[in-house]
């Protein structure tokens, strides 16, 4: 049984197990933890354990398990709230959560699914049922992860939201554009989610557009498709006049790539972050930045960013 600081050793996976799968088991009962640990290790799955919700969140943020088995009823932070906090974190939202509960009332089951769980198991846990359900959800999670990685690499401004307008996943390009528009600030984020919730409740058609009001730059979202009963795929688009990069290219006589790099420098991004947004290496970003410094006659990022900001917002 692993703790959050013991991840170096790996048990040999069974023939039908996915090499490297790591499952976090969260339960305040040592007996339950021991039982599930034995079941999973015999199946060749590495196990992390947590005794409460707070510890589970810390471990998940540090080690990113492939799946979480979560006890619904625990003292302090219960399983339902723990799951909601996991799903509210974009870095952890894609991890499938299976609830374990002694409760069989439909209200508790629905509560678990509404908080973000993908499935539930009733205690006492049956080994064959546990492994069968885990296999399905681990496979689905790997397929979803592969699709997200493919979309990330294309540079498209795509993201998913639930029925309440809360974002669950987005490409790096989407996060960067939302950040530059101020849409990730708490108040703006809540306002955008509210608009999306109302819009999605009206069942928009594919290609239909919603303008996002009250941001630092005009953005809109385009409806792509409904993925399932709870999730929607959307595309973010710049809905204003010339993009910031185009303004910089024209006013400062920069190349297309130099103007893109300078635009994100002005929005406070590091070379590594810009590389992710533009799908180039940080070294390539630095080379373009050297060209920007030379053309603008400046020696550092701060001076270049100041020129860019004044060019894009001459009245500021």
C-alpha positions as CSV (number, residue, x, y, z in Angstrom):
1,X,0.0,0.0,0.0
2,X,1.5,3.4,-1.0
3,X,1.3,6.7,0.8
4,X,1.6,10.0,-0.9
5,X,5.4,9.9,-0.5
6,X,5.9,6.3,-1.6
7,X,5.6,6.1,-5.4
8,X,9.0,4.8,-6.5
9,X,8.2,1.0,-6.4
10,X,5.7,-0.5,-8.8
11,X,4.1,-3.9,-8.5
12,X,4.2,-6.1,-11.6
13,X,0.9,-5.6,-13.5
14,X,-1.3,-8.5,-14.3
15,X,-1.8,-9.5,-17.9
16,X,-5.1,-7.7,-18.2
17,X,-4.1,-4.5,-16.3
18,X,-2.8,-1.3,-17.8
19,X,0.8,-0.8,-16.9
20,X,1.3,2.2,-14.7
21,X,-2.3,2.7,-13.5
22,X,-2.4,4.5,-10.2
23,X,-5.6,4.5,-8.1
24,X,-6.2,6.7,-5.1
25,X,-8.5,5.0,-2.5
26,X,-10.1,7.4,0.0
27,X,-11.8,6.0,3.1
28,X,-11.7,6.6,6.8
29,X,-11.9,2.8,7.5
30,X,-8.5,1.1,7.7
31,X,-10.2,-2.3,7.1
32,X,-11.8,-1.0,3.8
33,X,-8.5,0.5,2.7
34,X,-6.6,-2.8,3.4
35,X,-9.2,-4.9,1.6
36,X,-9.2,-2.7,-1.6
37,X,-5.5,-2.4,-1.5
38,X,-5.1,-6.2,-1.6
39,X,-7.7,-6.5,-4.5
40,X,-6.0,-3.8,-6.6
41,X,-2.4,-4.9,-6.0
42,X,-3.3,-8.5,-7.0
43,X,-4.6,-7.0,-10.3
44,X,-1.3,-5.2,-10.8
45,X,-2.6,-1.7,-10.0
46,X,-0.6,0.7,-7.9
47,X,-2.5,2.1,-4.9
48,X,-2.3,5.4,-3.0
49,X,-4.4,5.8,0.1
50,X,-6.0,8.8,2.0
51,X,-8.0,8.8,5.2
52,X,-10.0,11.9,4.5
53,X,-11.1,14.4,1.8
54,X,-8.4,17.0,2.6
55,X,-5.6,14.5,2.3
56,X,-7.1,13.1,-0.9
57,X,-7.1,16.6,-2.5
58,X,-3.5,17.1,-1.6
59,X,-2.4,13.8,-2.9
60,X,-4.4,14.2,-6.1
61,X,-2.8,17.6,-6.8
62,X,0.7,16.2,-6.3
63,X,0.5,12.9,-8.0
64,X,-2.5,13.0,-10.5
65,X,-3.9,9.4,-10.0
66,X,-5.6,7.7,-12.9
67,X,-8.7,7.0,-10.9
68,X,-10.1,7.8,-7.4
69,X,-12.3,5.4,-5.3
70,X,-14.0,7.7,-2.8
71,X,-16.0,6.9,0.3
72,X,-19.2,9.0,0.3
73,X,-19.5,9.4,4.1
74,X,-16.4,10.6,6.0
75,X,-16.0,12.9,9.0
76,X,-14.9,16.5,8.0
77,X,-14.8,16.9,4.3
78,X,-17.2,14.2,3.0
79,X,-16.9,12.4,-0.4
80,X,-19.5,14.5,-2.1
81,X,-17.8,17.8,-1.3
82,X,-14.4,16.3,-2.0
83,X,-15.6,15.3,-5.5
84,X,-17.0,18.7,-6.2
85,X,-13.6,20.3,-5.3
86,X,-11.8,17.9,-7.5
87,X,-14.1,18.6,-10.5
88,X,-13.7,22.4,-9.9
89,X,-10.0,22.1,-10.5
90,X,-9.2,22.0,-14.3
91,X,-6.1,20.0,-13.6
92,X,-8.0,17.3,-11.8
93,X,-11.4,17.4,-13.3
94,X,-10.8,14.6,-15.8
95,X,-9.9,12.0,-13.2
96,X,-12.8,9.5,-12.9
97,X,-14.3,9.2,-9.4
98,X,-16.1,6.1,-8.3
99,X,-18.1,6.5,-5.1
100,X,-18.1,3.7,-2.4
101,X,-21.1,3.9,-0.1
102,X,-23.2,1.8,2.2
103,X,-26.1,4.0,1.3
104,X,-28.5,2.5,-1.3
105,X,-31.0,5.3,-1.3
106,X,-31.5,6.8,-4.8
107,X,-31.0,10.3,-3.3
108,X,-27.5,9.5,-2.2
109,X,-26.6,7.8,-5.5
110,X,-27.9,10.8,-7.4
111,X,-26.0,13.2,-5.1
112,X,-22.8,11.3,-5.9
113,X,-23.3,11.5,-9.6
114,X,-24.3,15.1,-9.5
115,X,-21.1,16.0,-7.6
116,X,-19.1,14.5,-10.5
117,X,-18.8,10.8,-9.9
118,X,-18.9,8.5,-12.8
119,X,-20.2,5.4,-10.9
120,X,-20.9,4.0,-7.5
121,X,-20.3,0.8,-5.6
122,X,-22.3,-0.4,-2.6
123,X,-20.4,-1.7,0.4
124,X,-19.3,-4.4,1.1
125,X,-17.2,-4.2,-2.0
126,X,-17.2,-7.2,-4.3
127,X,-13.8,-7.7,-5.9
128,X,-15.0,-8.8,-9.4
129,X,-17.5,-5.9,-9.6
130,X,-14.9,-3.4,-8.5
131,X,-12.3,-4.5,-11.1
132,X,-14.9,-4.7,-13.9
133,X,-16.2,-1.2,-13.3
134,X,-12.7,0.2,-12.9
135,X,-11.6,-1.3,-16.2
136,X,-14.4,0.4,-18.0
137,X,-13.9,3.8,-16.5
138,X,-10.1,3.7,-16.8
139,X,-10.4,2.8,-20.5
140,X,-12.9,5.7,-21.1
141,X,-10.5,8.1,-19.2
142,X,-7.6,7.0,-21.4
143,X,-9.6,7.6,-24.6
144,X,-10.7,11.0,-23.3
145,X,-7.2,11.9,-22.4
146,X,-5.9,10.9,-25.9
147,X,-8.6,13.0,-27.5
148,X,-7.7,16.0,-25.3
149,X,-4.0,15.7,-26.1
150,X,-4.8,15.5,-29.8
151,X,-7.0,18.7,-29.6
152,X,-4.3,20.4,-27.5
153,X,-1.7,19.8,-30.2
154,X,-3.9,21.3,-32.9
155,X,-4.0,24.7,-31.3
156,X,-7.8,25.0,-31.4
157,X,-9.8,27.2,-29.0
158,X,-12.0,24.3,-27.7
159,X,-13.3,23.7,-24.2
160,X,-16.0,21.7,-22.4
161,X,-18.6,22.9,-19.9
162,X,-21.3,21.2,-17.8
163,X,-25.0,22.1,-17.7
164,X,-24.2,24.8,-15.1
165,X,-21.7,26.5,-17.5
166,X,-18.6,25.4,-15.4
167,X,-15.5,24.6,-17.5
168,X,-14.1,21.1,-17.1
169,X,-11.4,21.1,-19.8
170,X,-9.8,23.5,-22.3
171,X,-6.9,23.6,-24.7
172,X,-4.0,25.8,-23.6
173,X,-4.9,28.3,-26.3
174,X,-8.4,28.7,-24.8
175,X,-7.1,29.3,-21.3
176,X,-4.7,31.9,-22.6
177,X,-7.4,33.8,-24.5
178,X,-9.8,33.7,-21.6
179,X,-7.0,34.9,-19.3
180,X,-6.1,37.8,-21.6
181,X,-9.8,38.8,-21.7
182,X,-10.1,38.7,-17.9
183,X,-12.6,35.8,-18.0
184,X,-10.8,33.7,-15.5
185,X,-11.1,36.2,-12.7
186,X,-13.6,34.9,-10.1
187,X,-16.4,37.5,-10.7
188,X,-16.1,37.3,-14.5
189,X,-15.9,33.5,-14.4
190,X,-19.1,33.3,-12.4
191,X,-20.8,35.7,-14.8
192,X,-19.7,33.7,-17.9
193,X,-20.8,30.5,-16.3
194,X,-24.3,32.0,-15.6
195,X,-24.7,33.1,-19.2
196,X,-23.6,29.7,-20.6
197,X,-26.0,27.9,-18.2
198,X,-29.0,29.9,-19.5
199,X,-27.9,29.6,-23.2
200,X,-27.3,25.8,-23.0
201,X,-30.7,25.3,-21.3
202,X,-32.2,26.6,-24.6
203,X,-30.6,23.7,-26.6
204,X,-28.6,25.8,-29.1
205,X,-28.0,24.3,-32.6
206,X,-24.5,23.5,-33.9
207,X,-22.7,26.6,-35.0
208,X,-24.9,29.0,-32.9
209,X,-22.9,31.8,-31.3
210,X,-23.2,33.5,-27.8
211,X,-21.4,36.8,-27.2
212,X,-19.7,37.1,-23.8
213,X,-20.3,40.5,-22.3
214,X,-18.4,42.5,-19.8
215,X,-14.9,41.3,-20.6
216,X,-11.7,43.2,-21.4
217,X,-11.9,42.1,-25.0
218,X,-15.0,40.9,-27.0
219,X,-15.2,37.1,-27.1
220,X,-17.9,34.7,-28.1
221,X,-18.5,30.9,-27.9
222,X,-19.8,28.7,-30.7
223,X,-21.8,25.6,-29.9
224,X,-20.1,22.5,-31.3
225,X,-21.9,19.5,-29.9
226,X,-23.4,17.9,-26.7
227,X,-21.1,15.1,-25.6
228,X,-23.4,13.5,-23.1
229,X,-26.3,14.4,-20.8
230,X,-24.0,16.7,-18.7
231,X,-21.2,17.9,-21.0
232,X,-21.0,20.3,-24.0
233,X,-18.1,21.0,-26.4
234,X,-17.7,24.7,-27.3
235,X,-15.3,26.8,-29.3
236,X,-14.0,30.2,-28.1
237,X,-13.7,32.9,-30.8
238,X,-12.4,36.5,-30.8
239,X,-15.5,38.5,-31.6
240,X,-14.0,42.0,-31.9
241,X,-12.2,43.9,-34.5
242,X,-8.6,43.2,-35.5
243,X,-6.9,40.9,-33.0
244,X,-4.2,42.2,-30.8
245,X,-1.5,40.3,-32.8
246,X,-2.7,42.0,-36.0
247,X,-2.6,45.4,-34.5
248,X,1.0,44.8,-33.3
249,X,2.1,43.4,-36.7
250,X,0.8,46.5,-38.5
251,X,1.8,49.2,-36.1
252,X,5.2,47.9,-35.1
253,X,6.3,46.2,-38.4
254,X,6.7,42.8,-36.9
255,X,6.4,39.4,-38.5
256,X,3.3,37.3,-37.7
257,X,5.1,35.1,-35.2
258,X,6.9,38.1,-33.6
259,X,3.6,39.9,-33.1
260,X,2.1,36.7,-31.5
261,X,5.0,36.4,-29.1
262,X,4.8,40.0,-28.2
263,X,1.0,39.9,-27.7
264,X,1.4,37.1,-25.1
265,X,4.4,38.8,-23.5
266,X,2.1,41.8,-22.9
267,X,-0.4,39.5,-21.3
268,X,2.2,38.3,-18.8
269,X,3.0,34.9,-20.2
270,X,6.3,33.1,-19.8
271,X,8.3,31.7,-22.7
272,X,7.2,28.2,-21.7
273,X,3.5,29.3,-21.6
274,X,3.8,31.0,-25.0
275,X,5.5,27.9,-26.4
276,X,2.5,25.9,-25.3
277,X,0.0,28.4,-26.8
278,X,1.8,28.6,-30.2
279,X,3.0,25.0,-30.3
280,X,6.7,25.9,-30.5
281,X,9.6,25.4,-28.2
282,X,10.6,28.0,-25.5
283,X,13.9,28.4,-27.4
284,X,12.0,29.4,-30.6
285,X,10.0,31.9,-28.6
286,X,13.2,33.4,-27.3
287,X,14.6,33.8,-30.8
288,X,11.5,35.6,-31.9
289,X,11.6,37.8,-28.8
290,X,15.2,38.8,-29.7
291,X,13.9,40.0,-33.0
292,X,11.1,42.0,-31.2
293,X,13.7,43.6,-28.9
294,X,15.8,44.6,-31.9
295,X,13.0,46.1,-33.9
296,X,11.5,48.0,-31.0
297,X,14.9,49.2,-29.7
298,X,14.4,47.8,-26.2
299,X,16.4,45.5,-24.0
300,X,13.8,43.7,-21.8
301,X,10.4,42.2,-21.7
302,X,8.9,44.9,-19.5
303,X,9.7,47.7,-22.0
304,X,8.5,45.6,-24.9
305,X,5.2,44.8,-23.1
306,X,4.7,48.5,-22.4
307,X,5.0,49.4,-26.1
308,X,2.6,46.6,-27.0
309,X,0.0,47.6,-24.5
310,X,0.1,51.2,-25.7
311,X,-0.2,50.1,-29.3
312,X,-3.2,47.9,-28.6
313,X,-4.9,50.3,-26.2
314,X,-3.8,53.8,-27.3
315,X,-6.3,55.5,-24.9
316,X,-5.1,53.6,-21.8
